Amino acid sequence: MGIEKFHYDNKVVKYFAIATVIWGAIGMLVGLLAATQLFAPEANMGNEYTTFGRIRPLHTNAVIFAFVGNAIFAGVYYSMQRLLKTRMFSDALSWINFWGWQIIILSAVLTLPLGITTSKEYAELEWPIDIAIALIWVVFGINMIGTIIRRREKHMYVAIWFYIASFVTVAVLHVVNSFALPVNFLKSYSAFAGVQDALVQWWYGHNAVAFFLTTPYLGLMYYFLPKAANRPIYSYKLSIVHFWALIFLYIWAGPHHLLYTSLPEWAQALGTAFSIMLIAPSWGGMVNGLLTLRGAWDRVKEDPILKFMVVAITAYGMAVFEGPMLSLKNVNAIAHYTDWIVAHVHIGGLGWNGFLTFGILYWMIPQMWKTQLFSKKLANTHFWLGTLGIVFYALPMYVSAITQGLMWKEFTAEGILQYPNFLSTTLQIIPMYMLRAFGGLLYLSGVFVMVYNLIKTAKQGTFVPNEAAEAPALEKAVSTGKEYWHRVWERKPVFFTILTTVAILLGGIFELIPSFMMKTKDVTTIASVQPYTPLELEGRDIYISEGCVGCHSQMIRPFRSETERYGEYSKAGEFVYDRPFLWGSKRTGPDLHRVGAKYPDSWHYNHMYDPRSMSPGSTMPPYPWLLSQAYDLEGLPDKITTMRKLGVPYEDGFEEDVQTNALTQADKIVKSLKADGIETVPEAKIVALIAYLQRLGTDIKTEVAEN
C-alpha cells in the first residue's frame, strides 16, 4: 500500500481564526454598550442606531454567528483535514464559505441598527440574507461531505459525527423557521402566525443553541481537548451514547421556552419531559471530556490552554443542568421573563463557547505558525480576567432574577400586589445591572489581552499556509463479521448522515406537523378579534423595527400575580393575525398585551418622547425620532396584499382605500393629541405606534364589555 503525500490548507483556517477574534471583540463591545444602557439609557448617545432595542439583536447575531460561527469554521476546517487525512474537498468552496459568511455578517451589521428585522430571536435577518445564509451553509456542507467521502481514514472519529449532525440540523432549522412572504426587498411577514409561529420559532431558537452553539463545539472538544492534553478520549462507547441520545432528545425540547403560554399543553409537556431526559446525555459528554484529563490534571495547574478547556466543559455541564431545571414548570413560573434566562444563556456563551474558543486559538495558532505561545503569563491573565468576568456577570443576574421573580409575585396580607408599579421592581435591580456590565468589561479586557498575545505569537513564528502531510490511501473496506456495529456505521458516511437526519427529524415532525395541519376552525377563535387596521399594522412594524420586544412581552400568563397586574390572561385566539408573534422572552419593562386604552394618546406620545416625564426613574430610552420621522404611507397597500395572501381576511380591493383608512384613523389620534396641547401630523411614526399600542388587548376587553 503506497503512501500518498498531500497538504493541509491552513490559510483558510487562519482567515476564519482572525475573523473569530475581530468579530468576537466587536460583538462583545456592542454587548457591553447594550448592558450599560440598562442602567444608563443615555449611553445610547441619543442615537436611534445605537439604542438598546436595535443593538441587542446586533450583539446576539455578532456573538453567535460571527464570533462562534467563524470559530466553528476555523475549528472544523483545521480538525477535519487532520482527522480524515486529506485536504478540504475544494479550496474554491472553502473561500466562498469564508467570504460569503463575512458578507452575511456585514449585512447584519448594516441592517439591524437600521431597524430592518423580523424580530424572531436569533433569526432577525430579513429574507434576502436568509437565502444567502442557506446558500453558504450548503456550500459548507458540500465541502464537508466531499472531504469525508475522499478521506484516507477508514473510520469517522466522533468529532466528525457532531459536525455532520450540526450541518444537517442547522439547515433544516434555518429553512423551516425562515418561511416568510416578502413585502419588498427588506420587509417580509412570517408564514406562520400566533401560536404556530411561537412553536416554530422556539423549536428553531432552542435547537439553534443546541446545534450551532453546542454540537459543533462538542465535536471541537472531542478533537482539541485530547490534542491539548495529549490523552485519548476517555470512552469511545460513552461517545456513542452521548452523540445519538443528545441529537435525538435535543430536538424535542424547544417548547419548554413557552411554558404557561397559549401553546397547547401537550406541546409544553413534551418540551419539559425531553428537557429533563437531556441531562443524561449532556452530562455524559461533560464526563467524557473531563475524564479525558485523567492523568493530566497536574498539567491543568500550569497550562492555560487546559484551564480554558476545563472551565469551558464545566460551564457546559452547568448550563445543560440549568436548562432542564428551568423547564420544570414550578421553576419556570418564577424564572421565566427574568434575568435568570440571561444568566443561563451567558454561562453557556461566555463559559462554554467563549472559553473553548480561546483554548482552541491558543493551541491552534502556535501549531500553524510553528512556534510556541508568546506568553503563558498573558494567557493566564486572560484566563483570570475571563473567569472573574463570568462570575461578575452571572452572579448579579441570578440575584436580580430571584429579586424580580419574587417581587412580581408578592402580595400584601390584604391580598393586593405589594409592588403594583413594575418600575419599582426594575429600580431595585439597577446595582445588579452595573455589576453585570463590570463583568462584561472584565471579560472583554481579557479578549484584548488575548489579541495582543496571539499577534506576538504569530510574529515570532512562520505561518505555513500549506502544511505537508502523508498517509496511506484508503483501502476498500472488507467486513470480517466481527466488527463492532457502530464501527461499521463509521465507515459509511452517507448511511451515517441519513441516520442522523432521521434522528433529528423525528422530534420536529411529531411536534410541528400537528401544528401545521391545524386549520382556522381548529384554533380557539375569538369573534371579536379582527385584523389590524392599516395604521395599526404600520405601528406594529415600527414596534418591531425599534426592538421593543427585547424588553416587553405580550403574553400574560395565567397567574394571579400577572392577571392582577396586567389584566385577563392571554388567549391563543388573540394572536391569529400576529405575524410574527411578539410574546418576547424577557421583561425589562412591563408586559404590554393589555396596554391598549389604558392610557390616553398623549401619555404614549410623552412617554416615547421622554419616558421619565411619565415614569420618573424609568430606564427606558427616549425615542424622539418617532416624533419627527414619517412612516411609509405609500407602502401600506403592499403590506395589506401580502397579509391577505397569508390568510388575513382583508376584503378584496381594500388596498384602494388603505391610505385613506390610515389617515382617517391617524387624524383622530392627531385631534386627540391636539386636545392635550400636542401638535403633530397624521404621517408621523409616533401616530402609527400609538394606534398599535392602543389596540393591544382591546379585542378581549370589547368582548367582555358587550357581554
N, C-alpha and C positions, 0 to 999 in steps of 0.2 A: 504493500500500500504506500503510494507516494505522498511526500509531504508537500503541501501547497503553500506558497508564500503570498501574502496579501497585506493590505494596510488598513488600519482603523482610521476613520475620519474624526479627528479631534477638532477640526476647525469649526464645524457647526456646533459642536458641544461648547466650545469656547464662546461663541456668539450667544448661545442660549444662556450660558452662565453669566455673561456680562449683562444681558437683558434682565436676568433674575435680580441681580444686585441693584441695577438702576431703578427698575420698576418697583422693587421692594421698598427702597428708600422713599420714592415718590408716594407710593400708596400709604406707607406708614405716616409720612408727613401730612398728607391730607387727612388721615385718621386723627392725628393729633390736633389739627385745626378744628375738625368736627367735634372732638371731645371737649375742646376749650370752649366752644360755643354753648355747650350745655350749662355752663355756669357764667359765661360772659358772652352773651349773644352778639355784643358789639364787635366781637372778634371776626365777624363776617365782613368787616371793613365797609359796611354799608353797601355791599355789592351783591346783586342778585345771583351772580355766577359763583360766589363763594359762600352762599348761605347754606346752613345745615341740610335742609331738605334736598338740595341739589348735589351737594358734595358727598353725602353719606353713600349713595349708590356708586359714586365715583371711587370712594375709598374701598368699598367691598369688591367692586369689579377689579380695581387695580391690584388689590392684595390676592384675591382668589385667582383671577385669570391671567394677570400679568406676572405677579411675583411667583405664586405657586405654579401657574401654568408653565412659565418658562423653566422653572426648576424641574418640573416633571419631564419636559422635553430634554433638558440637559442630562438629567439622570438616566432617562430611558435610552437616549442615543448613545451615552457612554457605556452603560452596562449591557445593553442588548448586543452590541457588536462583540463584546468580550465573552458573553455567555453563550453566544451562538457561533463564535469563531468565524466571523465574516464581517465584511464592511456592510454598511447600510445598503439596502436594495438599490436605491437611486440617489445619487448626490443632488440631482435636479429636484427631486421631491423633497429632500431634506431642506434645501434652500427655499423652495416655495412654502414649505411648512414654517420656516423661520420668518421670512419677510411677510407672509400672509398673516401670521399671528400678530406681528408687531403693528401692521396696518389696522387690524381689528382693534387692537388696544388703543391706538391713536384715534380711531373713530369714536371709541367710548369716551376718550378724554375730551373730544370736541363736542359730542352731542349731549352727554349727561349734564354738564354745567349749563347748557342752553335750555335745559328742561325738556329735552327730547327723550322720552322714556315711556315704557309700557307700564311701569310701576310694579311689575312682577319681581319679587325679591330674588336676587342673583340672576335674573333674566330680564333686566331692564332695557336691553338694547333693542332698537327697532328692527323691523323685518329685513331691510337690506343687509344689515350687519349680521342678523341671524343666519341668513343664507350664506354669507361669507364664512361664518363660523362652521357651518355644516360642511362646506366645500373643503376648507382647510383641515377639518378633522378627518374627512375621508382621505385626503392626501396623506396625512399622518398614518392612518390605518393601512392604506395600500403599502406605504413604505415599511411599516412594521410587519405586516403579514408576508410581504415579499422577502424581507430579511429572514423571517422564520423559515420560510419554505426553502431558501437556498443556504441554510445553515450547514456547518460542518460538525455540529454536536448532535449526537443521536437523540438525547432526551432534552426536553424543555425544562429548565430549572424553575422553581416555584415563583421567582420574580416575574418570569415571562407569563405565568398563568394570570397573575394580577394585572399585568399590562393588557393582556387580551380582554379580560373582564372589564377593565376600565374603558377601553376603546369601544367595545360593543354597547355597554350600558349608557355611556355618555351620549353616544349617537342616538340611541332610542329616546332617551330623556329629552334631549335638546329638540329633536324633531317634533315629538308629540306636544311638548309644552309651548312650542313656538307657533302652533297653528293660529293664524290670525288673518283677518281680511284687511288689506291696505285701504286707507282713505286717500293717501297721497304718498309721496316718496318718504316722508318722515313721520307718518302717523298711521296707526292701524288699531283695529279693535279685536280683542280676543275672540277666537272661535267658540269659546266656552263662556258660560255666564253663571254668576252667582255661586251656588254650592258646587256645581260641576267644575267651575274654574278654580275654586279653592282646593278641591280634591286633586285636580291635575297639577296645580301649582305646587302643593306641598308634597305630592308624590315626586315631582321634579326636585323641589328645594331640598328635601331630606336626602334624596339619593344623589343630588349633585355633591352634597357634603360627603356622602358615602363613596361615590365612585370617581370623584375628582380630587377630594381632599384626603381620602382615606386609602382606597385600594391601590392607586398608583404609588402612594407613599409606603404602603406595606411592601410592595414589590421592591421599592428602593431600599427599604430597611433590610429585606432578605438578601440584597446584594452587597450594600455598602457596609452594614454592620459586621458581617463576617470578615470582610476585607480589612476594615479598620482594626478589628480585634484579633485578626489572624487566627480565627477559630471557625470551624464548620458550624452550620446552623444546628441548633440543639436537637431537633427532632424532625425527621422527614415526614413521619406519619402524622405528627401533630400539624404540620404544614398542610397536609391534605385535608384534614378535618377542618382546620382554620379556613382554608380557601372556600371549599364547597358550602360549608354551613353559613359562612359570612355572606357570600354573594346571594345565596338563596333567601336568607332571612331578611337581609337589609331592605330589599325592595318592597317589603310589606309594611314597613314601619312608619311611612310618611304621615298617615292620618293622625298620629299622636300629636302633631302640631295643631290640631283642630279640635281638641277635646272641649266639651261643653259648648261647642258652637252649633250652628244649624246643620252640620254634617250628620247624615244618618248614624244612628247609634251602632249599627253593625260594623260600619267602617271604623268608627272610633275604637270599638272593642278589638278589631283586628290589629289596628295600629299599636294598641297597648300590649296585646299578647305577644306579638312578634318582637316588639321592642325589648320586652323582658327576656325573651329567648336569646336575643342578640348578645347578651352579656357573655354567654359561654364561649362562642367562637371568638369574640373580640378579645376576651382575656386570654384565650388560648394563644392568640397571636402575640399578645404582650408577653406572656410567659415564655413563649418560644424565642422571642427577641432577647429578653433579659437573661435567660439561661444559656444563650449563646456565649455570654460573657463568663461562663464557668471557667475557672482557672485563670481568668484575666482581670478579675476585679481589682487586683493591686495596681494594674495599669490605669484604671479609671481615675485614680487619685492624681496621676501625673499627666495623663493625656487629655488635652482639652477636647479633642475630637470625640473621644468616647464619652466624656462628660456631657457634651451636647446631645449625643445619641441616647444616653441613658435617661436624661431628663425628658427628651422627646418621647421615648417609649412610655415613661411613667405618666407623662401628660396625656398620652393616648389612652392609657389604662384608666385614668381618672375621668376623662371625657366620655369614654364609652360605658363607664359605670353610671355617670351622672345622667346621661341621656335617657336610659331606661327608667331611672328613678323619676325623672321629670315627666315620664309618660304615665306614671301612676296618677290616677285622677285626683286623689286626695292631695298629692304634692303639687300637681299641675294647677289645682284650684287656687293655690297661694302664689306659685312661682310664675305662672304664665302672665305675660304682659309686663313683668318686672325686669329689673336689671340682672336677675339670675340667668336669663337666657343669654344676655350679653356676655356675662362671665363665662358661661358654659362654652359659647362659641369661641371666645378668645383663649380659653385654656387649650382648646384644640388648635386654633390658628397660630397663636404665639408659641405655645409649647411644642405641640406635635409637628405642625408643618414648618414653623419658623426654625426651631432648633435642629430638626433633622436636616433641613436645607443648609443651615450653617455648618453642621458637621460634615455633610457631603462636600460642600465647597472647600472647606479646609482640607479635606482628604484628596479631592479630585484635582484642584488647581496645581498643587506641587507635583502630582503624577504627570500631568500634561506638560508642565514646564520643566520636568526632570530636575527638580530641586527639592529643598526642604522648606517647610513653612518658615517664613521670615522670623516670626516671633511667637513662641508659645506663651510668653508673658502677656502679650497683647490679646491673644486668643482667650486666655484665662480671664483677662479683664473684661472682654466681650461677654464671656460666659456669665460672670457675676452681675454685670450690668443688665444682661437679658433676664437672668433669673430674678433679680430684685425687681426688674420692670414687671415681670409677670405677677409677682407677689403683690406689688403695689397696685397693679391693675385689678387683679381678680378679687382680692380680699375686700376692698371697699365696695365692689359690686355686689358681693354676697351680703354684706351688711346693709347696703342700700336696698337690695331685693327683699330681705326679710322685713326691713322697716316699711317699705312700700306695701308689701302684701298684707301686713298686719294692720297698718293704718287704714288701708282701703276698706277693711272688713270690720273695723272696730265699732261697736255700738255702745251707747251710754246705758246706764241702768234703766233709763226711761224708754229704751228701745228705739232711739234715733241715732243716726250716724254721728260718731264722735268727731269725725273730720269731713263734714259735708262739702267743704271747699277743696277741690282737688289740688289747687295750688299749694295749700298748706302742707300736703304730703310731699310735693316736689321740693319746696324750700327746705324741708327737713334733711334732704339728702345732698344738698349742694356741696358740703365738705367732701362727701364721698366722690363726687364728680371731679373735684380738684385733685384728690389723691389719684384717681384713675388717670387723669391727664399727666400727672407727675410720673406714674408708672410707664405710660406710653413714651414720655420723654426719655426715661432711662433706657428703655428698650431700643428706641431709635438711636440714642447715643452709641449703644453697643454696635449697631449696624455700621455706623460711620467708622468706628474703630476697626471693624472687620474689613471695610473697603480699603482703608489705609494698609492694613496688614496684607491683604491679597495683592494689592498693587505692588507693594515692596517684594512680595514673594515672586510675582511674575517677572519683575525687573531683574531679580538676581538669577533667574533661570533662563532657559532657552525653550521656547514653545516648539512642540513637534506637531505640525499640522496633520501629517500622515504617519502614523506610528506603525512600524513594521511588525508583522506577526506571521506565524506559520502554524499550520495544523494539518493533520491527515484529512483527506477527502472523506466525505460521509459515505459509508458503505450502505448498501441496501439492507434494510432490517430483515432479519430472519428470526421468526419466533421459535424458541426452544420448547415452548409449552410449560415452562416452569417460571416464567417471569411474573413478577408482582403485577396485579391487574392495572394499577394506576401507572406503572412504568410503561405499559403498553399504550395507554392513552397519551402519555407524554411524548410518544414518537409520532403521534398523528395530529398535527396542528389544526387541520380542517375539522376533524371529528371533535377535537377538544373545544374548538370555537363554537361548534354547533351545540354541544352540551352546555357550554357556558351561556349561550344565548337562551336556550330553553330554561335554564335555571333562573335567569334574571327576568324572563318574560312572564313566568307563571304568576308572580305576585301582582304585576301590573295588570295582567289580563283579568284576574279574579277581582281586583279592586276597581278598575276603571271601566271595564266593559258594561257592568250593570248601570253605572252612572251614564255612560254614553247612550245606552238604549232607552233611558228614561225619556218619555215624551212629556209635553207640557201638562197633559192630563194626569201624569203620574206624580207631578210635583204638587205639594200643598199650596195651591194658588190662593191669592187673596184678591177678591174682586176689585177692591179699591186701589190696588197698586197699579199704576198706569206708567207708560213710558215717560221718560224725562222730556220736558219741553225743549225746544232747540236752545234756548238761553241756558236752561239748567244743564243740558248736555255740554255746552261750551264751558260753563262754570266748573263742571266735573273734570273736564280736560285740563283746566287751569289748576285745579286742586291736585291732579295727578302730576302735572308739569312741575309744580313747586315742591313736590315730595312731601306733602302734608301727611301721607300715610306712614311716613317714617316715625312720626310722634303720636299720631291719633288713630285709634282703632275705630271701626264701625261695626262692632259686634258686642251687643250687651248679653252677657252670659246669664243663665237662669239662677243667679244667686241673689239672695235678698239684698246683700250689700250693693249689688250693681243695679237692681231694679229700683231701689230706694234712691240711688244717686243719679241714675240716668233715665229711668222710665221702663216701660214694658220691654221684656227681653226680646231679642231679635228672632224673627221667623224666617225659614228658608224662602217662603213665598215673597218676601220683601226684596229679594235680590235677583229676581228673574231677568231684570233688564240691566244688571250691572256687568259691564264688560270693560275692563276687568273687575273682579271683586276687589273691595278695598277694606277687608277686615283688619289688616295690619297685624303686627306681631309684637309691638312694644307701645307702652303708654308713657311717654314723657309728658304728654298733656292728656286731658280727659277724653273719653270716648265721645264721638260726635254723632252717633247714629240717631239720636232723638233731639239734636240741637235745633232742628227746624222749628220756627215760630216760637222759640224760647226767648229770643231777644229781638228788639227792633232792628230794622235795617241799619240805622245809624250806629248801633252798638258794633255790628260787624265791621262797618266802614272804619270807625275809630279804632277798633281792635286791630285791624290789619295795618292801619297807618302807624299806630303806636300802642302795642299790646299793654304796656304798663299804665296807659291812661285809663283802661277799663279794668285791668287786673294788676294792681300795684305789686311789684316784686316779680312779675312774670319773667320767665326766661325765654319766652318766645321772641324770635327776631321780628322787627318791623318789616313790612312789605310795601314800602312807598311806591315802588314801580307799578304796582297793580292799579294805583290811582291815576297814573299818567299814561299807561300803555293801553292800546285798543286791541280788542280781540278780533279775530278774523271773521267778520260777518259774511264775507263772500264765500268762505269755505263751509258754511253750515249746510247747504243743500247736499254736498258730497257726504257729509257725516251722516245725515238722515238716510240717504240712499244706502250707504254701507250698513247701517244698523238694520234697515229693512231686509237687506239680503241675508243678514244673520238671524232673522226671525222676529225682530221687534215690530209690532203691529202698527207702524205708521201708515196712514192711508195713502193710496196711490195719488200722485200729484201733489202731495204735501210740500214737496220741495219748492213749488212755486210760491208758497206762502210763508216759507220758513223765515226769511229775513223780516218780513212784516210782523210775523208772530213774535220773533225775538225782540224786535224793537218795541212792540206794544207792551210786552212784559217788562222790558227794561225801563220804559217810560214810567210805569207805575212805581218802580223802585226809585227812580230819579226824583219823582214827586215826593215820595215818602222821605227821602233824604233831605230834599229841599225844605220840607216842613220842619225838619230839625236843624235847619241852618247850614246844610251841606250842599255845595254846588258841584255837580259832576255831569257827565254826558252819558247817554244810553250805550255808547260803544265802549265804555271803559271796562277793563278786565274786572275791576272790583264789583261792578254791577252784575256781571255774569256769575262771579263767585258767590255773591250774596244770594242770587237766585237759587243756586245749587244748595247752599248751606240752609236756606230757609225751607227747602223741600225735604231735607233729610228726616226720615222717620215720620213725616206728617201723614202719610197714607194710612198708617195704623191709627193715628190719633183721630183722623177723619172718620174712620170706620167706627171707632168707639163712640164718638160724638153722635153719629147717626143712630147708633143702637140705643 
